[in-house]
Amino acid sequence: MFGLKKKTEKSQETEKSQENTPQEDSKKPGLFARLKQGLNRTRENLTAGLANLLLGKKAIDDDLLEEIETLLLTADVGVEATSALMTDLTKRVERKQLTDS
């Protein structure tokens, strides 16, 4: 009567929707959890790829450097970081600081 029933139904509906919201939020990982998962995945892919690439290789040549560069790019290390690493590696190979893998 006098709209009282409508208000109680609306308040019950809002309470139910508020109860569902925290449960949905608790199921979704936060920003830092997703970032951590992504970085873990990148690290695992990079280390496994480098281990597979370098095992059994004796000499560092252009083919090996190209494969390392491809691996870094596919591991989402980034273009700038990859180019900096590859520049450093090629300089060290040219100076004979690195002779074998």
C-alpha positions in Angstrom: 0.0 0.0 0.0 1.2 3.6 -0.7 4.2 2.2 -2.7 5.8 0.5 0.3 5.9 -2.8 -1.3 7.7 -1.4 -4.4 10.3 0.1 -2.2 11.0 -3.1 -0.3 11.3 -5.0 -3.6 13.7 -2.5 -5.0 15.8 -2.5 -1.9 15.9 -6.3 -1.9 17.0 -6.2 -5.5 19.8 -3.7 -4.9 21.0 -5.8 -1.9 21.1 -8.9 -4.1 23.1 -7.0 -6.8 25.5 -5.6 -4.1 26.0 -9.1 -2.7 26.9 -10.4 -6.2 29.3 -7.6 -7.0 32.0 -8.5 -4.4 31.9 -12.2 -5.4 32.5 -11.3 -9.0 35.4 -9.0 -8.0 37.0 -11.7 -5.9 37.1 -14.0 -8.9 38.9 -11.6 -11.2 42.6 -11.1 -10.5 43.8 -7.6 -10.0 46.1 -5.5 -12.2 49.2 -6.5 -10.4 48.3 -10.2 -10.3 47.7 -10.2 -14.1 51.0 -8.3 -14.6 52.8 -10.8 -12.4 51.3 -13.7 -14.4 52.3 -12.1 -17.7 55.9 -11.5 -16.5 56.2 -15.1 -15.2 55.0 -16.4 -18.6 57.5 -14.1 -20.4 60.3 -15.3 -18.1 59.4 -19.0 -18.6 59.2 -18.6 -22.4 62.5 -16.7 -22.6 64.5 -19.0 -20.4 63.2 -22.2 -22.0 63.8 -20.8 -25.4 67.3 -19.7 -24.6 68.1 -23.0 -23.0 66.9 -24.9 -26.1 68.7 -22.6 -28.4 72.0 -22.6 -26.7 72.3 -26.2 -25.8 74.5 -28.0 -28.3 75.7 -24.8 -30.0 79.4 -24.3 -29.8 80.1 -21.2 -31.8 78.3 -17.9 -31.8 77.5 -16.9 -35.4 75.1 -14.6 -37.2 72.4 -17.3 -37.3 72.6 -17.8 -33.5 72.4 -14.0 -32.9 69.4 -13.8 -35.3 67.6 -16.6 -33.4 68.3 -14.9 -30.1 66.9 -11.7 -31.4 63.7 -13.5 -32.7 63.3 -15.2 -29.3 63.6 -11.9 -27.4 61.0 -10.3 -29.7 58.6 -13.2 -29.4 59.0 -13.2 -25.6 57.6 -9.6 -25.5 60.8 -8.2 -24.1 60.3 -5.1 -26.3 62.0 -3.7 -29.3 64.2 -1.2 -27.5 65.5 -3.8 -25.0 66.0 -6.3 -27.7 68.0 -3.9 -29.8 70.1 -2.8 -26.8 70.8 -6.5 -25.9 71.7 -7.4 -29.5 74.0 -4.4 -29.9 75.8 -5.4 -26.8 76.1 -9.0 -27.8 77.4 -8.2 -31.3 80.0 -5.8 -29.9 81.2 -8.5 -27.5 81.4 -11.1 -30.2 83.3 -8.7 -32.5 85.8 -8.0 -29.6 86.2 -11.7 -29.1 84.8 -11.5 -25.5 82.3 -14.1 -26.4 83.5 -17.0 -28.5 81.1 -19.8 -27.7 77.7 -20.3 -26.1 
